[in-house]
Amino acid sequence: MQPLANMSRATAAAAAPAPTVKPAQTSGRGGPTDPSHDENLRRGIIHTDVSRGMAIAITSFFLLLIFAVPVSQAVMEKARGEETMLLDIFHRAPTRDNLKQFEDDLDKASYVKDAVQPRMQALLTGLGRVGNKKAVVGHGGWLYYKPGITYLGGPAFLDPNILEVRIKASLDAGEPAGHPDPRPAIFAFADALGKRGIKLILFPVPDKAMLQPSQLHGRGDPTRPLPVPHNPGWAPFAAEMRGRGIAVFDPAPPMLLPDEPPRFLVQDTHWTPEWMDSVARQLAHFVRETAALTTMTGQTSAATRKAVAMPIERVGDIVDMLKLPEGQTIFAPQRITVQQVQEANGTPWEPNPKADVLLLGDSFTNVFSLDSMGWGEAAGFGPHLSLALGRDLDVLAQNDSGAFATRQALARDLAGEDRLAGKKVVIWEFASRELAVGDWKPIDWDAALAAAAGAH
């Protein structure tokens, strides 16, 4: 009977229900166990003990900080006899453009910003090589213009998706759609010049980041040659231009060799006087090969001109963009020697509106020639190109916005002064970064040419 009893007990045990095991509590879906079973902790709520007095003190401090800026601005404006900018918002309709303009005006008029920003920028730049939205601090005191780095390091500027993104960004910012594709504007300009029998030579100046890359990133072997980097869109762009019969002048070397002298100023967006003169001589050779130029009567003989060395010293324009305090010592002035082109009687070189070659340019043309830029007078690209060509030269240059500024100025001139009269060649110089960031606004060349014909 013993075995039978044991079997009965085993059967009963098998039939009995299994003991219930309580599942571990979790802090959420699939989360770790929470031994404290704290519901608030599982919801991410952490209680802190802050006394009422401390809460009032903290709140009062932040309110004081918030109101101190506009109150101090109003007090300083009153002390200086100025009308307060803060009340100007009540004099404008609350549109997007008006509010944006009010914000810009308030930013420019802020005394607190003028006092704090330069000192903070000096601290960040001096200790951490920190730039701002325009300036990038490289190695060894080298400075770079951020749009140029955007052009070089960005995607192909002719990529249809990139063009759409740029248009959308302008619309999202409440601005006109813009014209990011440079090709229609260039083709239209070339066609308009062709109707007058004028040859167009396109000259996008290589960016500083292309020709001084080591000073930007501080990497690479300085004893080995480096290939010159380009935007991925450059080669197809240049090929398309040449395929349409538009000459493209590119002075960028194939390789950057060790121990070469710099091609750009250390703290400035522009080229050195030495490389500018070298490029002028290269371009003069290119022009003679590309266009048939004859000797014009009445031109000043190039043999009577001379280049006179003049020392210049100043900090570069990118230092100005950093908006450091007056008397800053982080960047010392750079000393260079420019070659001023003079006539036989010692007067500085001047353009000749009757010359058969017209140079359209931006700040690369004006630097060393426009005295207000601080780098000398009559020593820039125009005078040196004229010297290299051995003939007079007409120049129409305007700083910034090389994608459209000089074309617009030329179109306006055609209605009163036919700037294209007698021209055989137009050289259009602009910073290469304009290909990626410029607004290539269209010009009604038919109307401009018709106005020129009607006026003369």
C-alpha positions in Angstrom: 0.0 0.0 0.0 3.0 2.4 0.5 3.7 2.8 -3.2 0.0 3.5 -3.9 -0.1 6.3 -1.2 3.0 7.9 -2.6 1.5 7.9 -6.1 -1.7 9.5 -4.8 0.3 12.3 -3.2 2.3 12.9 -6.4 -0.9 13.1 -8.4 -2.4 15.6 -6.0 0.7 17.8 -6.2 0.5 17.8 -10.0 -3.1 18.8 -9.9 -2.6 21.6 -7.5 -2.3 25.1 -9.1 1.1 26.7 -9.4 2.0 29.5 -6.9 1.4 33.0 -8.3 4.6 35.0 -8.9 4.1 38.8 -8.6 5.8 40.5 -11.6 8.4 43.1 -11.0 7.2 46.7 -11.2 8.8 48.7 -14.0 9.2 52.4 -14.6 7.5 52.3 -18.0 7.3 50.3 -21.1 10.1 47.9 -21.0 11.9 50.1 -18.5 14.1 48.9 -15.5 12.6 47.9 -12.2 11.9 50.5 -9.7 12.7 49.1 -6.2 11.3 52.3 -4.5 7.9 51.9 -6.2 7.9 55.8 -6.5 5.1 56.8 -9.0 6.5 60.4 -9.3 10.0 59.1 -10.0 8.6 56.9 -12.7 6.9 60.0 -14.2 10.2 62.0 -14.1 9.1 64.2 -11.3 11.8 65.1 -8.7 10.7 67.1 -5.7 13.1 69.7 -4.4 12.9 71.8 -1.3 13.1 75.5 -2.0 12.0 77.9 0.6 9.5 80.6 -0.3 12.1 83.3 0.4 14.6 81.7 -1.9 11.9 81.3 -4.7 11.0 85.0 -4.4 14.7 86.0 -4.5 15.5 83.9 -7.6 12.3 85.2 -9.4 13.1 88.8 -8.5 16.7 88.5 -9.8 15.6 87.2 -13.2 12.9 89.8 -13.5 15.4 92.5 -12.6 17.8 91.1 -15.2 15.2 91.0 -17.9 14.0 94.6 -17.3 17.4 96.1 -16.6 18.4 96.0 -20.3 15.4 98.0 -21.7 15.3 100.3 -18.7 19.0 101.1 -18.9 18.6 101.7 -22.7 15.8 104.1 -22.2 17.7 106.0 -19.4 20.9 106.3 -21.6 18.9 107.5 -24.6 17.1 110.1 -22.4 20.5 111.3 -21.0 21.8 111.7 -24.5 18.7 113.5 -25.7 17.7 110.7 -28.1 14.3 109.4 -28.8 13.8 106.0 -27.3 13.7 103.1 -29.8 11.4 101.1 -27.5 8.3 103.2 -28.2 8.9 102.9 -32.0 7.1 99.6 -32.0 3.8 101.4 -31.3 4.3 103.5 -34.4 4.5 100.6 -36.8 1.8 98.2 -38.1 2.5 94.7 -36.6 3.6 93.1 -39.9 6.4 90.7 -40.3 8.6 93.2 -42.1 8.0 95.9 -39.6 8.7 93.7 -36.6 11.9 92.5 -38.3 13.0 96.0 -39.0 12.2 97.0 -35.4 14.3 94.1 -34.2 17.2 95.2 -36.4 17.0 98.8 -35.4 16.8 97.9 -31.7 19.9 95.6 -32.2 21.9 98.4 -33.8 20.9 101.0 -31.2 21.6 98.8 -28.1 24.1 100.4 -25.8 24.3 97.2 -23.7 25.2 95.2 -26.7 27.9 97.7 -27.7 29.4 97.5 -24.3 29.2 93.7 -23.7 29.6 92.1 -27.1 33.1 93.3 -28.1 34.5 92.4 -24.7 32.9 88.9 -24.8 34.1 88.4 -28.3 37.6 89.3 -27.3 37.5 86.8 -24.4 36.2 84.0 -26.6 38.5 84.8 -29.5 41.6 85.2 -27.3 41.1 82.1 -25.2 39.3 79.7 -27.5 39.8 80.9 -31.1 36.1 81.5 -31.4 34.8 83.5 -34.3 31.3 84.7 -35.1 28.7 84.3 -37.9 31.0 86.0 -40.4 34.6 85.2 -39.2 36.4 81.9 -38.7 39.6 81.8 -36.7 42.2 79.6 -38.1 45.7 78.8 -36.9 48.6 81.2 -36.4 46.5 84.3 -36.5 44.8 83.5 -39.9 41.2 84.6 -40.3 38.7 83.4 -42.9 35.3 84.7 -44.2 32.7 82.1 -43.4 30.7 82.3 -46.7 33.9 81.3 -48.5 34.2 78.2 -46.4 30.5 77.5 -47.0 31.2 77.6 -50.8 34.2 75.4 -50.6 33.0 72.8 -48.1 29.3 72.7 -49.2 27.6 70.6 -51.8 27.6 71.3 -55.5 26.1 74.7 -55.9 24.3 73.6 -59.1 22.6 70.7 -57.5 18.8 71.1 -58.1 18.0 70.1 -54.5 20.4 72.7 -53.2 18.9 75.4 -55.4 15.4 74.5 -54.1 16.7 74.6 -50.5 18.1 78.1 -51.0 14.8 79.3 -52.5 12.8 77.8 -49.7 15.1 79.3 -47.0 14.6 82.7 -48.5 10.8 82.3 -48.6 10.8 80.9 -45.0 12.6 84.0 -43.9 10.0 86.2 -45.4 12.3 87.4 -48.3 11.9 87.1 -52.1 12.7 83.7 -53.5 15.9 85.0 -55.0 17.9 83.6 -58.0 20.5 81.1 -56.7 21.3 79.6 -60.1 24.0 81.7 -61.7 23.7 80.3 -65.2 20.6 82.2 -66.5 22.1 85.6 -65.5 25.5 84.8 -67.0 24.1 83.4 -70.3 21.8 86.5 -70.6 24.7 88.9 -70.0 26.9 87.0 -72.5 24.1 87.2 -75.2 23.6 90.9 -74.6 27.3 91.6 -75.0 27.4 89.4 -78.1 24.8 91.6 -79.7 27.3 94.5 -79.4 30.2 92.3 -80.6 31.8 92.2 -77.2 33.6 89.2 -75.7 32.8 88.2 -72.1 35.5 86.7 -69.9 34.4 85.3 -66.6 36.8 85.5 -63.7 35.6 84.0 -60.4 38.4 84.7 -57.9 39.4 81.5 -55.9 38.5 81.7 -52.2 41.1 82.1 -49.5 40.1 78.7 -48.0 41.0 77.0 -51.3 44.5 78.4 -51.5 45.4 78.7 -47.8 43.8 75.5 -46.4 46.5 74.4 -44.0 46.3 77.6 -42.0 42.5 77.0 -41.7 42.5 73.4 -40.4 46.1 73.0 -39.2 46.3 69.4 -40.6 48.4 67.8 -43.3 52.1 67.5 -44.0 53.6 70.9 -44.7 56.5 69.4 -46.6 54.3 67.8 -49.2 52.3 69.3 -52.1 48.6 69.6 -51.6 45.9 69.5 -54.3 43.7 72.6 -54.5 40.2 71.9 -53.3 37.2 73.0 -55.3 33.4 73.0 -54.8 32.0 69.8 -56.4 30.0 72.1 -58.8 33.0 74.0 -60.1 34.1 71.7 -62.9 30.7 71.1 -64.5 29.9 74.8 -64.2 33.2 75.8 -65.9 32.6 73.2 -68.6 29.1 74.4 -69.3 30.3 78.0 -69.5 33.0 77.1 -72.1 30.5 75.0 -73.9 28.4 78.1 -74.5 31.4 80.1 -75.8 32.0 82.0 -72.5 35.7 82.2 -71.7 36.5 81.3 -68.0 39.7 82.4 -66.4 40.8 80.4 -63.4 44.2 81.4 -61.9 44.1 78.6 -59.2 47.3 76.4 -59.4 46.8 72.7 -59.7 48.9 72.1 -56.6 49.9 74.0 -53.5 53.7 73.6 -53.1 55.6 73.7 -49.7 57.1 77.0 -48.7 55.2 79.0 -51.3 54.5 82.6 -50.3 50.9 83.2 -49.2 48.4 84.3 -51.8 46.1 85.9 -49.4 46.4 88.5 -46.6 46.5 86.9 -43.1 43.5 88.7 -41.6 41.7 89.8 -44.7 39.4 88.3 -47.3 41.5 89.6 -50.2 44.7 88.6 -52.0 48.2 89.8 -51.4 49.5 92.5 -53.7 52.1 90.1 -55.1 49.6 87.4 -56.1 47.2 90.0 -57.4 49.9 91.3 -59.7 50.8 87.8 -60.8 47.1 87.1 -61.6 46.9 90.4 -63.5 49.8 89.3 -65.7 48.2 85.9 -66.3 44.9 87.4 -67.2 46.5 89.9 -69.6 48.0 86.9 -71.4 44.6 85.2 -71.4 42.9 88.2 -72.8 45.4 88.6 -75.6 44.8 84.9 -76.5 41.0 85.1 -76.2 40.1 88.4 -77.9 41.5 90.3 -80.9 42.5 93.7 -79.5 43.9 96.4 -81.8 45.9 99.5 -80.8 43.5 102.3 -80.0 44.5 105.9 -80.9 44.5 108.4 -78.1 45.4 105.9 -75.4 48.1 106.8 -72.9 51.3 104.9 -73.7 51.9 102.2 -71.1 55.6 102.9 -71.3 55.1 106.1 -69.5 53.6 104.4 -66.5 55.5 103.1 -63.5 54.8 101.2 -60.3 56.0 102.9 -57.0 56.3 100.9 -53.8 54.4 102.1 -50.8 54.2 100.5 -47.4 50.8 100.0 -45.8 49.9 98.7 -42.4 46.5 97.8 -41.0 44.4 94.9 -39.6 42.3 93.0 -42.1 38.6 93.4 -42.8 37.8 90.1 -41.0 39.2 91.6 -37.8 36.7 94.4 -38.4 33.9 91.7 -38.8 34.8 90.2 -35.3 33.8 93.6 -33.8 36.5 93.5 -31.1 37.0 96.4 -28.7 38.9 99.4 -29.7 42.6 99.0 -29.1 42.4 95.2 -29.2 45.8 93.4 -29.1 44.8 89.9 -30.2 45.6 90.7 -33.9 48.4 93.0 -34.8 48.3 95.1 -38.0 49.8 93.4 -41.0 52.5 95.3 -42.9 52.6 95.0 -46.7 54.0 96.9 -49.6 51.7 97.8 -52.5 52.8 99.0 -55.9 50.9 102.2 -56.8 50.7 102.6 -60.6 51.5 106.2 -61.6 51.5 108.2 -64.8 54.8 109.8 -65.9 54.0 113.0 -64.0 53.5 111.1 -60.8 49.7 111.2 -60.6 47.9 108.0 -59.6 46.5 105.8 -62.4 42.8 106.3 -63.3 40.5 104.3 -65.5 39.7 105.5 -69.0 35.9 105.3 -70.0 36.9 105.2 -73.7 39.1 102.1 -73.3 38.1 99.0 -75.3 38.4 96.7 -72.2 35.9 97.0 -69.3 36.6 95.4 -66.0 33.5 94.7 -63.8 34.6 93.9 -60.3 33.9 93.7 -56.6 36.1 94.3 -53.6 38.9 92.1 -55.1 39.1 94.9 -57.8 38.8 97.7 -55.3 41.2 96.6 -52.6 44.6 98.5 -52.9 42.8 101.0 -55.1 39.8 102.3 -53.1 41.4 104.4 -50.4 38.5 104.0 -48.0 39.4 100.3 -47.7 42.6 101.2 -46.0 45.0 99.3 -48.2 46.3 102.1 -50.5 45.2 103.9 -53.7 45.7 103.2 -57.4 47.5 100.0 -56.6 44.8 97.4 -57.2 43.8 95.0 -59.8 42.6 97.5 -62.4 45.8 99.5 -62.5 48.0 96.4 -62.6 45.9 94.7 -65.3 46.1 97.9 -67.3 49.9 97.8 -66.8 50.1 94.2 -67.8 47.9 94.7 -70.9 49.9 97.7 -72.0 46.7 99.6 -72.7 44.1 101.8 -71.0 41.3 100.1 -69.0 37.8 101.1 -68.0 36.7 99.9 -64.5 33.3 99.6 -62.9 33.6 98.1 -59.4 31.4 97.9 -56.3 32.2 96.1 -53.1 30.0 93.1 -52.2 27.1 91.4 -54.1 29.3 90.6 -57.1 26.5 88.4 -58.5 24.4 91.4 -59.5 25.7 94.8 -58.3 28.0 95.7 -61.2 25.6 94.3 -63.8 22.9 96.5 -62.4 25.2 99.5 -62.4 26.2 98.8 -66.0 22.5 98.5 -67.1 21.7 101.9 -65.4 24.7 103.5 -67.2 23.5 102.4 -70.6 20.5 104.8 -70.4 22.7 107.8 -69.9 26.3 107.0 -70.6 26.8 104.1 -73.0 29.5 102.4 -71.0 29.8 99.7 -73.7 30.6 102.1 -76.5 33.8 101.0 -78.2 34.3 98.0 -76.0 35.7 94.8 -77.3 36.1 92.8 -74.1 34.2 92.8 -70.7 36.0 91.0 -67.9 33.6 90.1 -65.1 35.4 89.5 -61.8 33.6 88.3 -58.7 34.4 86.2 -55.7 33.8 82.5 -56.4 31.7 82.2 -53.2 29.0 84.1 -55.0 28.3 81.0 -57.0 27.0 79.3 -53.9 25.6 82.3 -51.9 24.9 85.1 -54.3 21.6 86.3 -55.7 21.9 86.3 -59.5 19.1 88.7 -60.2 18.0 88.9 -63.9 18.5 92.1 -65.9 16.3 93.2 -68.8 19.2 93.6 -71.3 16.9 94.2 -74.3 15.5 97.3 -72.6 18.9 98.4 -71.4 20.4 98.1 -74.9 17.4 99.8 -76.5 17.8 102.6 -74.0 21.5 102.9 -74.9 20.6 103.0 -78.6 17.9 105.6 -78.1 20.1 107.9 -75.9 22.8 108.0 -78.5 
